[in-house]
Amino acid sequence: MAMAISNVPVLTGEAAETFVRKADEAMKNRGSIDFTEQRAEMKLILANARFE
């Protein structure tokens, strides 16, 4: 027996504009997280574990 396909919600108006604006900003800031501190901590842990 066939089942009806449900409609896909679509953003319109101000909600759509806000979504696009935030998506564009997220793409610009992509990869801007600095992991320097975590990397140094990881190296210290590996050095103490004598893991090479």
CHARMM-style PDB file with segment names, atoms N, HN, CA, C and O in Angstrom:
ATOM      1  N   MET     1       0.847  -1.177   0.000  1.00  0.00      PROA
ATOM      2  CA  MET     1       0.000   0.000   0.000  1.00  0.00      PROA
ATOM      3  C   MET     1       0.893   1.240   0.000  1.00  0.00      PROA
ATOM      4  O   MET     1       1.851   1.312   0.770  1.00  0.00      PROA
ATOM      5  N   ALA     2       0.595   2.196  -0.838  1.00  0.00      PROA
ATOM      6  HN  ALA     2      -0.183   2.138  -1.464  1.00  0.00      PROA
ATOM      7  CA  ALA     2       1.389   3.412  -0.968  1.00  0.00      PROA
ATOM      8  C   ALA     2       1.101   4.367   0.187  1.00  0.00      PROA
ATOM      9  O   ALA     2      -0.029   4.483   0.662  1.00  0.00      PROA
ATOM     10  N   MET     3       2.168   5.049   0.626  1.00  0.00      PROA
ATOM     11  HN  MET     3       3.086   4.955   0.241  1.00  0.00      PROA
ATOM     12  CA  MET     3       2.011   6.041   1.682  1.00  0.00      PROA
ATOM     13  C   MET     3       2.225   7.433   1.085  1.00  0.00      PROA
ATOM     14  O   MET     3       3.035   7.613   0.175  1.00  0.00      PROA
ATOM     15  N   ALA     4       1.506   8.386   1.597  1.00  0.00      PROA
ATOM     16  HN  ALA     4       0.849   8.240   2.336  1.00  0.00      PROA
ATOM     17  CA  ALA     4       1.640   9.756   1.115  1.00  0.00      PROA
ATOM     18  C   ALA     4       2.991  10.332   1.545  1.00  0.00      PROA
ATOM     19  O   ALA     4       3.457  10.091   2.659  1.00  0.00      PROA
ATOM     20  N   ILE     5       3.600  11.086   0.656  1.00  0.00      PROA
ATOM     21  HN  ILE     5       3.221  11.282  -0.249  1.00  0.00      PROA
ATOM     22  CA  ILE     5       4.862  11.742   0.970  1.00  0.00      PROA
ATOM     23  C   ILE     5       4.553  13.023   1.732  1.00  0.00      PROA
ATOM     24  O   ILE     5       3.731  13.831   1.301  1.00  0.00      PROA
ATOM     25  N   SER     6       5.221  13.199   2.870  1.00  0.00      PROA
ATOM     26  HN  SER     6       5.889  12.543   3.220  1.00  0.00      PROA
ATOM     27  CA  SER     6       4.952  14.396   3.671  1.00  0.00      PROA
ATOM     28  C   SER     6       5.671  15.599   3.072  1.00  0.00      PROA
ATOM     29  O   SER     6       6.704  15.459   2.417  1.00  0.00      PROA
ATOM     30  N   ASN     7       5.119  16.762   3.303  1.00  0.00      PROA
ATOM     31  HN  ASN     7       4.280  16.875   3.835  1.00  0.00      PROA
ATOM     32  CA  ASN     7       5.706  17.991   2.801  1.00  0.00      PROA
ATOM     33  C   ASN     7       6.972  18.335   3.567  1.00  0.00      PROA
ATOM     34  O   ASN     7       7.073  18.077   4.766  1.00  0.00      PROA
ATOM     35  N   VAL     8       7.930  18.917   2.871  1.00  0.00      PROA
ATOM     36  HN  VAL     8       7.848  19.126   1.896  1.00  0.00      PROA
ATOM     37  CA  VAL     8       9.170  19.352   3.478  1.00  0.00      PROA
ATOM     38  C   VAL     8       9.000  20.804   3.892  1.00  0.00      PROA
ATOM     39  O   VAL     8       8.619  21.633   3.065  1.00  0.00      PROA
ATOM     40  N   PRO     9       9.274  21.140   5.167  1.00  0.00      PROA
ATOM     41  CA  PRO     9       9.114  22.523   5.599  1.00  0.00      PROA
ATOM     42  C   PRO     9      10.128  23.431   4.884  1.00  0.00      PROA
ATOM     43  O   PRO     9      11.277  23.047   4.666  1.00  0.00      PROA
ATOM     44  N   VAL    10       9.682  24.628   4.528  1.00  0.00      PROA
ATOM     45  HN  VAL    10       8.749  24.940   4.705  1.00  0.00      PROA
ATOM     46  CA  VAL    10      10.519  25.580   3.805  1.00  0.00      PROA
ATOM     47  C   VAL    10      10.516  26.903   4.572  1.00  0.00      PROA
ATOM     48  O   VAL    10       9.465  27.408   4.965  1.00  0.00      PROA
ATOM     49  N   LEU    11      11.717  27.451   4.775  1.00  0.00      PROA
ATOM     50  HN  LEU    11      12.571  27.040   4.455  1.00  0.00      PROA
ATOM     51  CA  LEU    11      11.811  28.751   5.430  1.00  0.00      PROA
ATOM     52  C   LEU    11      11.459  29.850   4.439  1.00  0.00      PROA
ATOM     53  O   LEU    11      11.843  29.798   3.271  1.00  0.00      PROA
ATOM     54  N   THR    12      10.733  30.830   4.916  1.00  0.00      PROA
ATOM     55  HN  THR    12      10.421  30.872   5.865  1.00  0.00      PROA
ATOM     56  CA  THR    12      10.376  31.962   4.061  1.00  0.00      PROA
ATOM     57  C   THR    12      10.508  33.254   4.864  1.00  0.00      PROA
ATOM     58  O   THR    12      10.549  33.243   6.095  1.00  0.00      PROA
ATOM     59  N   GLY    13      10.574  34.345   4.146  1.00  0.00      PROA
ATOM     60  HN  GLY    13      10.541  34.354   3.146  1.00  0.00      PROA
ATOM     61  CA  GLY    13      10.573  35.659   4.779  1.00  0.00      PROA
ATOM     62  C   GLY    13      11.796  35.922   5.624  1.00  0.00      PROA
ATOM     63  O   GLY    13      12.916  35.572   5.255  1.00  0.00      PROA
ATOM     64  N   GLU    14      11.561  36.550   6.772  1.00  0.00      PROA
ATOM     65  HN  GLU    14      10.650  36.834   7.072  1.00  0.00      PROA
ATOM     66  CA  GLU    14      12.652  36.955   7.658  1.00  0.00      PROA
ATOM     67  C   GLU    14      13.402  35.754   8.225  1.00  0.00      PROA
ATOM     68  O   GLU    14      14.614  35.828   8.422  1.00  0.00      PROA
ATOM     69  N   ALA    15      12.710  34.654   8.488  1.00  0.00      PROA
ATOM     70  HN  ALA    15      11.725  34.594   8.327  1.00  0.00      PROA
ATOM     71  CA  ALA    15      13.366  33.447   9.007  1.00  0.00      PROA
ATOM     72  C   ALA    15      14.385  32.925   7.998  1.00  0.00      PROA
ATOM     73  O   ALA    15      15.477  32.509   8.385  1.00  0.00      PROA
ATOM     74  N   ALA    16      14.044  32.943   6.722  1.00  0.00      PROA
ATOM     75  HN  ALA    16      13.157  33.282   6.409  1.00  0.00      PROA
ATOM     76  CA  ALA    16      14.959  32.487   5.680  1.00  0.00      PROA
ATOM     77  C   ALA    16      16.158  33.420   5.566  1.00  0.00      PROA
ATOM     78  O   ALA    16      17.292  32.960   5.427  1.00  0.00      PROA
ATOM     79  N   GLU    17      15.919  34.706   5.623  1.00  0.00      PROA
ATOM     80  HN  GLU    17      14.998  35.079   5.736  1.00  0.00      PROA
ATOM     81  CA  GLU    17      17.010  35.678   5.530  1.00  0.00      PROA
ATOM     82  C   GLU    17      17.970  35.536   6.707  1.00  0.00      PROA
ATOM     83  O   GLU    17      19.187  35.587   6.530  1.00  0.00      PROA
ATOM     84  N   THR    18      17.423  35.358   7.903  1.00  0.00      PROA
ATOM     85  HN  THR    18      16.434  35.316   8.046  1.00  0.00      PROA
ATOM     86  CA  THR    18      18.252  35.182   9.096  1.00  0.00      PROA
ATOM     87  C   THR    18      19.087  33.920   8.981  1.00  0.00      PROA
ATOM     88  O   THR    18      20.269  33.922   9.324  1.00  0.00      PROA
ATOM     89  N   PHE    19      18.481  32.841   8.502  1.00  0.00      PROA
ATOM     90  HN  PHE    19      17.520  32.839   8.223  1.00  0.00      PROA
ATOM     91  CA  PHE    19      19.191  31.579   8.343  1.00  0.00      PROA
ATOM     92  C   PHE    19      20.360  31.730   7.376  1.00  0.00      PROA
ATOM     93  O   PHE    19      21.469  31.280   7.664  1.00  0.00      PROA
ATOM     94  N   VAL    20      20.117  32.355   6.243  1.00  0.00      PROA
ATOM     95  HN  VAL    20      19.216  32.720   6.009  1.00  0.00      PROA
ATOM     96  CA  VAL    20      21.169  32.539   5.241  1.00  0.00      PROA
ATOM     97  C   VAL    20      22.283  33.430   5.788  1.00  0.00      PROA
ATOM     98  O   VAL    20      23.462  33.152   5.571  1.00  0.00      PROA
ATOM     99  N   ARG    21      21.921  34.488   6.490  1.00  0.00      PROA
ATOM    100  HN  ARG    21      20.963  34.715   6.666  1.00  0.00      PROA
ATOM    101  CA  ARG    21      22.915  35.395   7.072  1.00  0.00      PROA
ATOM    102  C   ARG    21      23.805  34.654   8.062  1.00  0.00      PROA
ATOM    103  O   ARG    21      25.027  34.805   8.037  1.00  0.00      PROA
ATOM    104  N   LYS    22      23.197  33.851   8.936  1.00  0.00      PROA
ATOM    105  HN  LYS    22      22.204  33.728   8.956  1.00  0.00      PROA
ATOM    106  CA  LYS    22      23.973  33.101   9.928  1.00  0.00      PROA
ATOM    107  C   LYS    22      24.822  32.020   9.266  1.00  0.00      PROA
ATOM    108  O   LYS    22      25.946  31.766   9.699  1.00  0.00      PROA
ATOM    109  N   ALA    23      24.300  31.389   8.232  1.00  0.00      PROA
ATOM    110  HN  ALA    23      23.387  31.596   7.881  1.00  0.00      PROA
ATOM    111  CA  ALA    23      25.070  30.364   7.519  1.00  0.00      PROA
ATOM    112  C   ALA    23      26.276  30.979   6.830  1.00  0.00      PROA
ATOM    113  O   ALA    23      27.363  30.402   6.858  1.00  0.00      PROA
ATOM    114  N   ASP    24      26.103  32.142   6.212  1.00  0.00      PROA
ATOM    115  HN  ASP    24      25.220  32.612   6.190  1.00  0.00      PROA
ATOM    116  CA  ASP    24      27.218  32.832   5.557  1.00  0.00      PROA
ATOM    117  C   ASP    24      28.291  33.222   6.567  1.00  0.00      PROA
ATOM    118  O   ASP    24      29.482  33.073   6.296  1.00  0.00      PROA
ATOM    119  N   GLU    25      27.875  33.722   7.729  1.00  0.00      PROA
ATOM    120  HN  GLU    25      26.907  33.843   7.949  1.00  0.00      PROA
ATOM    121  CA  GLU    25      28.821  34.118   8.767  1.00  0.00      PROA
ATOM    122  C   GLU    25      29.578  32.904   9.304  1.00  0.00      PROA
ATOM    123  O   GLU    25      30.779  32.984   9.566  1.00  0.00      PROA
ATOM    124  N   ALA    26      28.879  31.782   9.468  1.00  0.00      PROA
ATOM    125  HN  ALA    26      27.904  31.716   9.255  1.00  0.00      PROA
ATOM    126  CA  ALA    26      29.523  30.563   9.947  1.00  0.00      PROA
ATOM    127  C   ALA    26      30.565  30.072   8.944  1.00  0.00      PROA
ATOM    128  O   ALA    26      31.615  29.573   9.348  1.00  0.00      PROA
ATOM    129  N   MET    27      30.297  30.203   7.658  1.00  0.00      PROA
ATOM    130  HN  MET    27      29.444  30.609   7.330  1.00  0.00      PROA
ATOM    131  CA  MET    27      31.268  29.804   6.638  1.00  0.00      PROA
ATOM    132  C   MET    27      32.500  30.708   6.665  1.00  0.00      PROA
ATOM    133  O   MET    27      33.614  30.236   6.436  1.00  0.00      PROA
ATOM    134  N   LYS    28      32.315  31.990   6.939  1.00  0.00      PROA
ATOM    135  HN  LYS    28      31.411  32.373   7.125  1.00  0.00      PROA
ATOM    136  CA  LYS    28      33.442  32.916   7.006  1.00  0.00      PROA
ATOM    137  C   LYS    28      34.331  32.599   8.205  1.00  0.00      PROA
ATOM    138  O   LYS    28      35.554  32.706   8.105  1.00  0.00      PROA
ATOM    139  N   ASN    29      33.739  32.212   9.339  1.00  0.00      PROA
ATOM    140  HN  ASN    29      32.746  32.125   9.420  1.00  0.00      PROA
ATOM    141  CA  ASN    29      34.477  31.951  10.578  1.00  0.00      PROA
ATOM    142  C   ASN    29      34.899  30.498  10.711  1.00  0.00      PROA
ATOM    143  O   ASN    29      35.404  30.089  11.756  1.00  0.00      PROA
ATOM    144  N   ARG    30      34.698  29.730   9.676  1.00  0.00      PROA
ATOM    145  HN  ARG    30      34.288  30.062   8.827  1.00  0.00      PROA
ATOM    146  CA  ARG    30      35.003  28.307   9.694  1.00  0.00      PROA
ATOM    147  C   ARG    30      36.490  28.076   9.967  1.00  0.00      PROA
ATOM    148  O   ARG    30      37.342  28.732   9.369  1.00  0.00      PROA
ATOM    149  N   GLY    31      36.793  27.160  10.852  1.00  0.00      PROA
ATOM    150  HN  GLY    31      36.100  26.627  11.338  1.00  0.00      PROA
ATOM    151  CA  GLY    31      38.167  26.816  11.148  1.00  0.00      PROA
ATOM    152  C   GLY    31      38.889  27.847  11.994  1.00  0.00      PROA
ATOM    153  O   GLY    31      40.119  27.886  11.999  1.00  0.00      PROA
ATOM    154  N   SER    32      38.161  28.671  12.701  1.00  0.00      PROA
ATOM    155  HN  SER    32      37.161  28.640  12.697  1.00  0.00      PROA
ATOM    156  CA  SER    32      38.791  29.724  13.478  1.00  0.00      PROA
ATOM    157  C   SER    32      39.052  29.327  14.930  1.00  0.00      PROA
ATOM    158  O   SER    32      39.429  30.169  15.745  1.00  0.00      PROA
ATOM    159  N   ILE    33      38.856  28.065  15.252  1.00  0.00      PROA
ATOM    160  HN  ILE    33      38.550  27.381  14.590  1.00  0.00      PROA
ATOM    161  CA  ILE    33      39.081  27.599  16.617  1.00  0.00      PROA
ATOM    162  C   ILE    33      40.567  27.309  16.796  1.00  0.00      PROA
ATOM    163  O   ILE    33      41.177  26.640  15.962  1.00  0.00      PROA
ATOM    164  N   ASP    34      41.146  27.811  17.880  1.00  0.00      PROA
ATOM    165  HN  ASP    34      40.650  28.354  18.557  1.00  0.00      PROA
ATOM    166  CA  ASP    34      42.570  27.629  18.155  1.00  0.00      PROA
ATOM    167  C   ASP    34      42.752  26.473  19.135  1.00  0.00      PROA
ATOM    168  O   ASP    34      42.319  26.549  20.285  1.00  0.00      PROA
ATOM    169  N   PHE    35      43.395  25.404  18.673  1.00  0.00      PROA
ATOM    170  HN  PHE    35      43.747  25.341  17.739  1.00  0.00      PROA
ATOM    171  CA  PHE    35      43.610  24.223  19.500  1.00  0.00      PROA
ATOM    172  C   PHE    35      45.036  24.151  20.039  1.00  0.00      PROA
ATOM    173  O   PHE    35      45.490  23.072  20.420  1.00  0.00      PROA
ATOM    174  N   THR    36      45.754  25.276  20.081  1.00  0.00      PROA
ATOM    175  HN  THR    36      45.385  26.153  19.771  1.00  0.00      PROA
ATOM    176  CA  THR    36      47.144  25.299  20.521  1.00  0.00      PROA
ATOM    177  C   THR    36      47.292  24.747  21.936  1.00  0.00      PROA
ATOM    178  O   THR    36      48.182  23.939  22.203  1.00  0.00      PROA
ATOM    179  N   GLU    37      46.427  25.179  22.829  1.00  0.00      PROA
ATOM    180  HN  GLU    37      45.704  25.835  22.612  1.00  0.00      PROA
ATOM    181  CA  GLU    37      46.506  24.743  24.229  1.00  0.00      PROA
ATOM    182  C   GLU    37      46.248  23.241  24.356  1.00  0.00      PROA
ATOM    183  O   GLU    37      46.960  22.549  25.084  1.00  0.00      PROA
ATOM    184  N   GLN    38      45.237  22.735  23.653  1.00  0.00      PROA
ATOM    185  HN  GLN    38      44.659  23.297  23.061  1.00  0.00      PROA
ATOM    186  CA  GLN    38      44.916  21.313  23.718  1.00  0.00      PROA
ATOM    187  C   GLN    38      46.033  20.479  23.097  1.00  0.00      PROA
ATOM    188  O   GLN    38      46.334  19.383  23.571  1.00  0.00      PROA
ATOM    189  N   ARG    39      46.644  21.000  22.040  1.00  0.00      PROA
ATOM    190  HN  ARG    39      46.400  21.890  21.655  1.00  0.00      PROA
ATOM    191  CA  ARG    39      47.741  20.268  21.387  1.00  0.00      PROA
ATOM    192  C   ARG    39      48.948  20.152  22.321  1.00  0.00      PROA
ATOM    193  O   ARG    39      49.574  19.094  22.396  1.00  0.00      PROA
ATOM    194  N   ALA    40      49.274  21.230  23.028  1.00  0.00      PROA
ATOM    195  HN  ALA    40      48.765  22.089  22.967  1.00  0.00      PROA
ATOM    196  CA  ALA    40      50.391  21.198  23.977  1.00  0.00      PROA
ATOM    197  C   ALA    40      50.110  20.203  25.089  1.00  0.00      PROA
ATOM    198  O   ALA    40      51.002  19.464  25.506  1.00  0.00      PROA
ATOM    199  N   GLU    41      48.886  20.180  25.567  1.00  0.00      PROA
ATOM    200  HN  GLU    41      48.161  20.779  25.228  1.00  0.00      PROA
ATOM    201  CA  GLU    41      48.504  19.232  26.623  1.00  0.00      PROA
ATOM    202  C   GLU    41      48.623  17.798  26.121  1.00  0.00      PROA
ATOM    203  O   GLU    41      49.093  16.924  26.848  1.00  0.00      PROA
ATOM    204  N   MET    42      48.203  17.552  24.894  1.00  0.00      PROA
ATOM    205  HN  MET    42      47.821  18.262  24.302  1.00  0.00      PROA
ATOM    206  CA  MET    42      48.291  16.218  24.303  1.00  0.00      PROA
ATOM    207  C   MET    42      49.748  15.769  24.205  1.00  0.00      PROA
ATOM    208  O   MET    42      50.072  14.624  24.522  1.00  0.00      PROA
ATOM    209  N   LYS    43      50.631  16.679  23.762  1.00  0.00      PROA
ATOM    210  HN  LYS    43      50.368  17.609  23.504  1.00  0.00      PROA
ATOM    211  CA  LYS    43      52.049  16.333  23.648  1.00  0.00      PROA
ATOM    212  C   LYS    43      52.640  16.000  25.009  1.00  0.00      PROA
ATOM    213  O   LYS    43      53.451  15.080  25.117  1.00  0.00      PROA
ATOM    214  N   LEU    44      52.252  16.728  26.048  1.00  0.00      PROA
ATOM    215  HN  LEU    44      51.593  17.476  25.961  1.00  0.00      PROA
ATOM    216  CA  LEU    44      52.729  16.454  27.401  1.00  0.00      PROA
ATOM    217  C   LEU    44      52.264  15.078  27.867  1.00  0.00      PROA
ATOM    218  O   LEU    44      53.043  14.326  28.453  1.00  0.00      PROA
ATOM    219  N   ILE    45      51.029  14.750  27.618  1.00  0.00      PROA
ATOM    220  HN  ILE    45      50.395  15.360  27.142  1.00  0.00      PROA
ATOM    221  CA  ILE    45      50.492  13.438  28.006  1.00  0.00      PROA
ATOM    222  C   ILE    45      51.251  12.328  27.286  1.00  0.00      PROA
ATOM    223  O   ILE    45      51.631  11.332  27.902  1.00  0.00      PROA
ATOM    224  N   LEU    46      51.471  12.496  25.985  1.00  0.00      PROA
ATOM    225  HN  LEU    46      51.162  13.305  25.484  1.00  0.00      PROA
ATOM    226  CA  LEU    46      52.178  11.474  25.221  1.00  0.00      PROA
ATOM    227  C   LEU    46      53.635  11.349  25.669  1.00  0.00      PROA
ATOM    228  O   LEU    46      54.180  10.246  25.689  1.00  0.00      PROA
ATOM    229  N   ALA    47      54.269  12.466  26.026  1.00  0.00      PROA
ATOM    230  HN  ALA    47      53.825  13.362  26.010  1.00  0.00      PROA
ATOM    231  CA  ALA    47      55.655  12.426  26.500  1.00  0.00      PROA
ATOM    232  C   ALA    47      55.732  11.679  27.823  1.00  0.00      PROA
ATOM    233  O   ALA    47      56.644  10.881  28.035  1.00  0.00      PROA
ATOM    234  N   ASN    48      54.780  11.935  28.711  1.00  0.00      PROA
ATOM    235  HN  ASN    48      54.039  12.584  28.539  1.00  0.00      PROA
ATOM    236  CA  ASN    48      54.769  11.251  30.016  1.00  0.00      PROA
ATOM    237  C   ASN    48      54.466   9.773  29.876  1.00  0.00      PROA
ATOM    238  O   ASN    48      54.906   8.970  30.698  1.00  0.00      PROA
ATOM    239  N   ALA    49      53.720   9.403  28.846  1.00  0.00      PROA
ATOM    240  HN  ALA    49      53.362  10.055  28.178  1.00  0.00      PROA
ATOM    241  CA  ALA    49      53.368   8.008  28.623  1.00  0.00      PROA
ATOM    242  C   ALA    49      54.455   7.272  27.840  1.00  0.00      PROA
ATOM    243  O   ALA    49      54.367   6.063  27.629  1.00  0.00      PROA
ATOM    244  N   ARG    50      55.469   8.003  27.415  1.00  0.00      PROA
ATOM    245  HN  ARG    50      55.541   8.986  27.586  1.00  0.00      PROA
ATOM    246  CA  ARG    50      56.555   7.458  26.585  1.00  0.00      PROA
ATOM    247  C   ARG    50      55.997   6.796  25.342  1.00  0.00      PROA
ATOM    248  O   ARG    50      56.451   5.731  24.922  1.00  0.00      PROA
ATOM    249  N   PHE    51      55.019   7.438  24.773  1.00  0.00      PROA
ATOM    250  HN  PHE    51      54.650   8.302  25.114  1.00  0.00      PROA
ATOM    251  CA  PHE    51      54.365   6.948  23.557  1.00  0.00      PROA
ATOM    252  C   PHE    51      54.982   7.656  22.365  1.00  0.00      PROA
ATOM    253  O   PHE    51      54.987   8.885  22.307  1.00  0.00      PROA
ATOM    254  N   GLU    52      55.498   6.899  21.421  1.00  0.00      PROA
ATOM    255  HN  GLU    52      55.494   5.900  21.468  1.00  0.00      PROA
ATOM    256  CA  GLU    52      56.146   7.501  20.260  1.00  0.00      PROA
ATOM    257  C   GLU    52      55.472   7.104  18.990  1.00  0.00      PROA
ATOM    258  OT1 GLU    52      55.891   7.523  17.911  1.00  0.00      PROA
TER     259      GLU     52
END
